[in-house]
Amino acid sequence: MLYKRVISGLLFLPVFYLISWELPPVYFTALVLVAVAVGLYEFYRMARACGSHPQTALGMVLGVIIVIEFYHPLFPGLGTFFIVSFSMLIIMVERLFSPRPVDGALEDVASTVLRVFDVAMHFAFQVAIRTGANGKHWLVFLYFVIWASDIGAYSIGIPFGRHRLYEKVSPKKSMEGFMGALAASAGMALLCRVWFMPSISMPEAVAIALTLAVIGTIGDLVESLLKRSAGVKDSGNIIPGHGCILDRMDSMLFAAPILYYYLRMR
């Protein structure tokens, strides 16, 4: 499993570097749009396994619109909340007039709305970070810190894990792995500071990295909760050693809005 993760990471790294660092933000936005569409499809497939019937096509379309709104406002005078409220209304009205029976409407609407905002909006925060001040630096910092957290947790947790972190949701995650995640994140943050972010102090870099690692771990546990409730181990198998988009990006989905709002207040 570990070698598959390493190979997948090595193959993706140059693509990520090219799109996020060398090319204009529109290319990263396009990559996010693809990830959102795939991620939403993954989740809706899991929801169907639980017996609900989410509005898959509508949810994917609205998810794409939300990401585009974060990149370039479609209705500049109305603000982002217009898209949010519009999406919720459309989902409920579409279910109202669908041929499906009344039974299960609550579950259908809830599962559709949940991931439109969870997946699409949280992915969209990455676009917002990329288009902001020093966007490519902070975006790469975010990815490197979360990747380091994942590698640290896996490398320490597998051989040395003895104490479960939150067994009812994720039996394999351990406190030792969590400590490894924190240490790897802090180390990566210091490397990023030396490499391409000299403008931030060492304490700030470490503090941000530790916060992102903790939030990312919570995101990982939330995704494990949803997958366990659906009776699946991975949301898909597109990425060898990782599963699919949601399996690889669950930590990032939670960490991105935290970093975005920190940068807004900084």
N, C-alpha and C positions, 0 to 999 in steps of 0.2 A: 504493500500500500504506500509506504513512504517513498519508494523510488518513483512510483507513478505520480505522486504529488510533486516531487522535484522536477521530473521531466515536464509535466504540465506547466509548472511555474516558469521553467527556463524557456519554454516555447512561447508563453504569453508575455514574458517580460519585455522583449524587444518591440512587440506590437504595442503594448501599453506605453512604453517610452515614446515611441514615434507619435502615437495619437495624442497623448496627454501633454507632451513636452514640446515636440517639434512643430506640430501642426496647429492651426487656429482652433479655437474652442468649438466651432461647428462640427468638427470631426469627432471630438469626444462626445458631443451631444448626440450625434448619430449612433455612436457605439452604445450610449446609454439607452437610446430608443429601442435598439435591438434587445438589450438586456431586459428592459422593462416588459416588452412583449413576451419574451420567453419566460421571464419570471412569473408574470401573471398567468400564463398558460399552465405553468407547473402547479401553481397554487390552486387554480380552479380544477385541475385534474385531481388534486388531493381532496378538495372539497367534495367533489362528486363521489369519491371513495367513501366519504362519511355520510352520504345519502342526500346532501343538498344539491341544488341545481343552479349554480351561479350563472349570471349572464355573461358568458365568457367573451364573446365578440365585442359586446358593448363595453365591458370592463377594460379590454385591451385598447380599444379606441380612445376611451376617456383617459386611460393611463398615458398614452402617447401625447394627447393634447396637454395634459398637465406638465409633462416634461418640456414640451415646446414653450409653454407659458413661462416656465422658469428661465428658459434661454432667451426668449424674445416675446414679451407680452403680446397676446393676440388682441386684447381689448385694453389698451393702455390706460384709459380713463376709469376703468372699473376695478382694477386690482385683482390680485390672485384669488381672493375669497369669492369673487364672482364665479370663477372656474370651479372652485370647490363646491359651492352651493348648487351651481348648475348641474354638476356631475351627479350629486346626490339626488336631485329632483328627477333627472333623466332616468337614473337607475330605478327609482321607485315607480315612475310613470310607466316605464317599459314593462316592469313586472306586473303592474296593474292590468295592462291590456294584452298580456301574453296569453297564449292558449292553455297554459298550465293551470292546474286546479288551485284553489285558494290555499289548500293545505301546503305548508312548507314555504309560504311566501316570506315569512320573517327570516328563516334561515337562508333563503336564496338571496334576499336583498343584503342581509348582514354580511354574508361571505363575499359578495361582490364588492360592496363598499369597503370592507376591511382591507382588501389587498390593493384596490385602486389607490387608496391613500397610504397604506403601509409601503408597498413596493414602489409605486410610481412617484409619490412625493418624496420618499426617502432617497430614491435614486436621483430625483431632480435636485436635491440639495448638493449632490456632487457637481452637477452642472452649475449651480449657483456659486459654489466654491471656485470652480475653474474660471468663471467669467468675472470674478472679483479681483481685488488688488492682489498682486503676486499669486494669482490663482493657480498657475501650474506648480509653483513651489509647494503650496499648501495641499494641493491635491495629491501630489507624489508623496509628500510627508504622511498624509492620511493613509494612503495605500501601503506604504512601506511599514508604518507602525502596526497596522492591523495584520499585515502578512507576517511580520516578526512575532506578533502576539500568537498567531495561529501556529507558527513553527515552534515557538518556545513551549507552548502548551502541549503540543504533540510530542516533541522530542523529550521533554521531562516527564510528562504524564504517563506515557506508555511504559517506559522502563522503571520509573520510580514511584508512580502513583499508588498510594495506599489508602488515603482518606478521601472519601467521595465528596464532591463539591455540592451536588444536588441530585441525589440518586434517583428520586422518583421521576425525574424528567430525562436525565442523561447519566446512566449508570457508569459510563466510562470516564467521565470528566472527574478530575481529582483536584484537591487543594494544591498538591505538588505541581500539577500541570498549570494551575492558575498562577502560582508563584513564578513558574518558568515563563509564562506569558508576560507577566509584569516586568520581569528582568529583561527579557528580549525586547520588549517595546521601549523601555528606557534606553537600552543600549542602541537601538536603531535610531531613536530620536537624537541622541548625541552624534551619531554618525551623519545623520541628515544635516544637523547644524554645522558640522565641520565641512561637509561636502557642498551644500548649496543654500543653507539658510543661516549665514553668520549674523544676520540682523537680530535674531532672537537669543536670549540668554540661555545658559545651560539649565538653570532651575525651571525656566518657563518651558523649555523643550521637554524636559522630563515630566513636569506636572501635566502638560497636555497629553503626552504619550500614555501616562498611567491612567488618566481619566478616560481616554479613548479605549484603552485595553479593558478597563472595567465595564464600560458601556458596551463594548463589542462582545464581551463574554455574556452579558445579559441578553444581547440580541441573539447570540448563538443558542442560549437556553430557551428563549421564546420560540425560535424556529424549531428546536427539538420538541418543545411542547406541542406545537401544531402538527409536526410530522408524527409524533407518537399517537396523538389523538386520531390521526388518519390511518394509523397502522402501517406506515411506511418508514424505511430507514433513511432513504435519500429522496429528494424531490425529482430526481432524474439521473441520467448517466451520461450526459454530454461530455463532461470534463473528467478524464480518467483520474481516479484517485480522489476526486472531490465530489462527484455527483453531478449537480447541475447548478444553475445560476443562484438559486436561493441557498443551496448548500455552501457555495463559495462566498456569497455576499451577505450572509445574514448578519455578521458582525458589522460590516460596512454600512448596512442600512440604518443601524442604530447610531453609529458613531458619526456619520456625515452631518446630520442636523446639529449635533452637539458642537462640532468644530465650526460649522457655519455661524451659529449664534455667538460662539466665543469670538470669532473674528469680527462680527458686527459690534460687539461690546468692547473690543480690545482698543 
